[in-house]
Amino acid sequence: MEIVYENKTEALTMQFGSGLSGMIHLHKELELIYVESGKAVAYADKNSYILNKGDVFITFPNQIHYYETIEYGSFAVIIFSSKIVYGFSDIISKSVPDRNYIPCGEVEGFDYIFNRVTALSGDYTELALNGYINVLMSRILPILQLKTVNAENNTALYNVIDYCTNNFKEDITLDSIAEKLHLSKYYISHMINRKLNQNFNEYINNLRIAEACNLLRETNIKIADISEDVGFGTIRSFNRAFKQMTGISPVVYREKNAVLKKLI
């Protein structure tokens, strides 16, 4: 399981797609999904929800989330800073909701608001979108129970994930991260186990294997060189970790993807 910390620079982004991203990630912003058509499974922390037409999915800052598209359709994705939500920024930034899923019809007027949002265009789109987001959040917040989270723990989590994401190719250890981030290695180990449901070595290996898969698909670099490039000490340990994560060897993975490319 590859988990990436995304460092967003824009306070507000809106995009539309036929499917949703399978990349496991977290960021400091809220993420709001509206299903115009299609079907997907949305995951937030350790919970999962099936999304159908008209459903809404929301994640709060620093919640680990990702998606699995079941039926392609039309999905609206709005990512925005908590500072946009007038008067509630501090509460939102320090909280997580009791659920991340709002089924179609639970809040009257959602479909109308989202239809207006998806039709926005022109010079004042961002201004209008800011207004609609506040309207949406004024309907969403009253039906959710918010639980306060330790902001220090959140900061530590995304610092660790950010560091791992940018340094997994190196000889990275709990000791080296602890020294770099001035945290206890036991605290880091416990946090990864509790938040990511895996131990530190599994997390680093998953980052490395995810990068190896990308190189196997997109380049002709020799497998032995890929193994070294992504941070494995030996080709044997690379092959073992790769098969454990994907169920097949790097050679077979490359061959299968080469066949798929020819069919596309």
C-alpha positions in Angstrom: 0.0 0.0 0.0 1.6 3.2 -1.2 0.6 6.3 0.8 1.6 9.7 -0.4 1.4 13.1 1.3 0.3 15.7 -1.1 1.5 19.3 -0.5 -1.2 21.4 -2.2 -0.4 25.0 -3.1 -3.8 26.2 -4.2 -6.6 27.0 -1.8 -9.2 25.6 -4.1 -9.3 23.2 -7.1 -12.2 21.6 -8.9 -12.0 18.9 -11.5 -14.2 16.4 -13.2 -13.3 12.8 -14.3 -14.8 9.6 -15.5 -13.2 7.8 -12.5 -11.5 8.4 -9.2 -7.9 8.1 -8.2 -6.7 4.8 -6.7 -3.6 6.5 -5.2 -3.6 6.4 -1.4 -3.0 9.9 -0.1 -3.6 12.6 2.4 -3.4 16.4 2.5 -4.2 19.4 4.6 -7.3 20.3 2.6 -10.8 18.9 2.6 -11.8 16.8 -0.4 -15.4 16.6 -1.6 -16.7 14.1 -4.1 -20.1 14.3 -5.9 -21.2 11.4 -8.0 -23.1 12.6 -11.1 -23.0 9.1 -12.5 -21.0 5.9 -12.1 -20.1 3.9 -9.1 -17.0 3.7 -6.8 -15.8 2.6 -3.4 -14.3 5.3 -1.3 -11.9 4.6 1.6 -11.2 7.0 4.5 -8.9 5.9 7.2 -10.1 2.4 8.0 -13.7 2.8 6.7 -15.1 2.1 3.2 -18.3 3.4 1.5 -20.0 2.5 -1.8 -20.8 5.6 -3.8 -23.6 5.8 -6.3 -25.3 8.5 -8.3 -26.1 11.5 -6.1 -23.9 10.4 -3.2 -21.4 12.7 -1.5 -18.1 11.8 0.1 -16.0 14.1 2.2 -12.6 13.8 3.8 -11.2 16.2 6.4 -7.6 17.5 6.6 -5.0 14.7 7.0 -7.4 11.8 6.6 -5.9 9.0 4.6 -8.2 8.3 1.6 -8.4 6.7 -1.8 -10.9 5.3 -4.3 -11.7 2.3 -6.4 -13.8 3.0 -9.5 -16.3 0.2 -10.2 -18.3 1.8 -13.0 -17.0 4.8 -14.9 -19.2 7.8 -15.2 -18.9 11.5 -14.1 -17.3 12.4 -10.8 -16.8 16.0 -9.5 -13.8 16.5 -7.2 -13.4 19.7 -5.1 -10.4 20.1 -2.9 -10.3 23.2 -0.7 -8.7 24.8 2.3 -10.6 24.8 5.6 -9.9 28.6 5.6 -12.6 28.9 2.9 -15.3 27.7 5.3 -16.2 31.0 7.1 -16.0 30.8 10.9 -15.2 27.0 11.1 -11.6 26.8 9.8 -10.0 26.0 13.2 -12.7 23.4 14.2 -12.4 21.6 10.8 -8.6 21.6 10.8 -8.6 19.9 14.2 -11.4 17.4 13.7 -12.5 14.2 11.8 -16.1 13.4 11.1 -17.9 10.3 12.5 -18.6 9.3 8.8 -17.4 10.5 5.4 -20.4 9.4 3.4 -23.6 11.3 2.8 -26.2 9.3 0.8 -28.3 10.8 -2.0 -31.3 12.5 -0.6 -30.1 12.9 3.0 -29.7 16.6 2.6 -32.3 18.4 0.5 -30.9 20.6 -2.3 -27.5 18.9 -2.7 -28.2 17.9 -6.3 -29.3 21.4 -7.2 -26.2 23.0 -5.6 -23.9 20.6 -7.3 -25.6 21.1 -10.7 -25.0 24.8 -10.3 -21.4 24.1 -9.3 -20.7 21.9 -12.3 -22.1 24.6 -14.6 -19.9 27.4 -13.3 -17.8 29.3 -15.9 -16.3 32.7 -16.5 -14.1 35.2 -14.6 -16.0 34.8 -11.3 -16.0 31.1 -11.1 -13.7 30.9 -8.1 -15.7 33.5 -6.2 -19.0 31.7 -6.9 -17.5 28.3 -6.0 -16.3 29.7 -2.6 -19.9 30.7 -1.9 -21.3 27.4 -2.9 -18.8 25.5 -0.8 -19.9 27.5 2.2 -23.5 26.6 1.4 -22.6 22.9 1.1 -20.6 22.9 4.3 -23.5 24.7 6.1 -25.6 21.6 5.2 -23.0 19.0 5.8 -21.6 20.0 9.2 -24.9 19.8 11.1 -25.4 16.2 10.2 -21.8 15.1 11.1 -20.4 14.4 14.6 -16.9 15.9 14.7 -14.2 14.4 16.9 -11.2 16.4 17.9 -7.9 15.0 16.9 -4.4 15.7 18.2 -3.0 18.3 15.8 0.5 17.4 16.9 0.0 13.8 15.9 -1.4 14.9 12.5 1.6 17.1 11.9 4.0 14.2 12.8 2.1 11.8 10.6 2.3 13.9 7.4 5.9 14.8 8.2 6.8 11.2 8.4 4.9 10.3 5.2 6.3 13.3 3.4 9.9 12.3 4.4 9.4 8.7 3.4 7.8 9.6 0.0 10.8 11.7 -0.9 13.6 9.5 0.6 12.4 5.8 0.2 15.1 5.2 -2.5 17.8 5.9 0.1 19.0 3.6 3.0 16.1 4.8 5.1 15.6 3.4 8.7 13.5 4.3 11.7 16.7 5.6 13.3 17.5 7.9 10.4 13.9 9.3 10.3 13.8 9.8 14.0 17.0 11.7 13.9 15.9 13.8 11.0 12.5 14.7 12.3 13.4 14.8 16.0 10.9 12.1 16.9 11.2 8.9 18.9 11.6 5.9 16.6 9.2 4.0 18.8 6.6 6.7 18.4 7.1 6.6 14.6 6.8 2.9 14.5 3.6 2.9 16.6 2.0 5.7 14.5 2.7 3.9 11.2 1.3 0.6 12.6 -1.8 2.3 14.0 -2.5 4.7 11.1 -1.3 2.8 8.1 -2.1 -0.8 9.3 1.4 -2.0 8.4 4.9 -1.9 9.9 7.7 0.5 8.9 9.5 -2.0 6.6 6.3 -2.9 4.8 5.5 0.7 4.2 8.9 1.5 2.7 8.9 -1.6 0.6 5.5 -0.7 -0.8 6.7 2.7 -1.8 9.7 1.1 -3.5 7.6 -1.5 -5.3 5.0 1.1 -6.5 7.9 3.1 -8.1 9.4 -0.1 -9.5 6.0 -0.9 -11.1 6.0 2.5 -12.8 9.5 2.0 -14.1 8.7 -1.5 -15.4 5.6 -0.2 -17.2 7.1 3.0 -18.7 10.8 2.3 -19.3 13.1 -0.4 -20.6 15.5 -0.1 -17.7 17.0 -3.5 -16.7 15.2 -5.1 -13.7 18.5 -5.3 -11.7 19.0 -1.6 -12.2 15.4 -0.8 -11.2 15.9 -2.9 -8.1 18.9 -0.8 -7.1 17.3 2.5 -8.2 14.3 2.1 -5.9 16.4 1.3 -2.9 16.7 -2.5 -2.6 20.1 -3.8 -1.5 19.9 -7.0 -3.6 17.9 -8.3 -6.5 16.8 -11.2 -4.4 15.2 -9.0 -1.8 13.6 -7.0 -4.6 12.1 -10.1 -6.3 10.8 -11.4 -2.9 9.1 -8.1 -2.0 7.7 -7.6 -5.5 6.0 -11.0 -5.6 4.7 -10.5 -2.0 3.0 -7.3 -3.0 1.8 -8.0 -6.6 1.6 -11.8 -6.6 3.9 -12.1 -9.7 7.6 -11.6 -10.5 8.9 -8.3 -12.0 9.6 -10.2 -15.3 6.0 -11.4 -15.6 4.7 -7.9 -14.6 6.6 -6.2 -17.4 5.5 -8.8 -19.9 1.8 -8.5 -19.0 1.9 -4.7 -19.2 3.7 -4.9 -22.6 0.9 -7.1 -23.9 -1.7 -4.6 -22.6 0.0 -1.7 -24.3 -0.2 -3.5 -27.6 -4.0 -4.0 -27.1 -4.7 -0.4 -26.4 
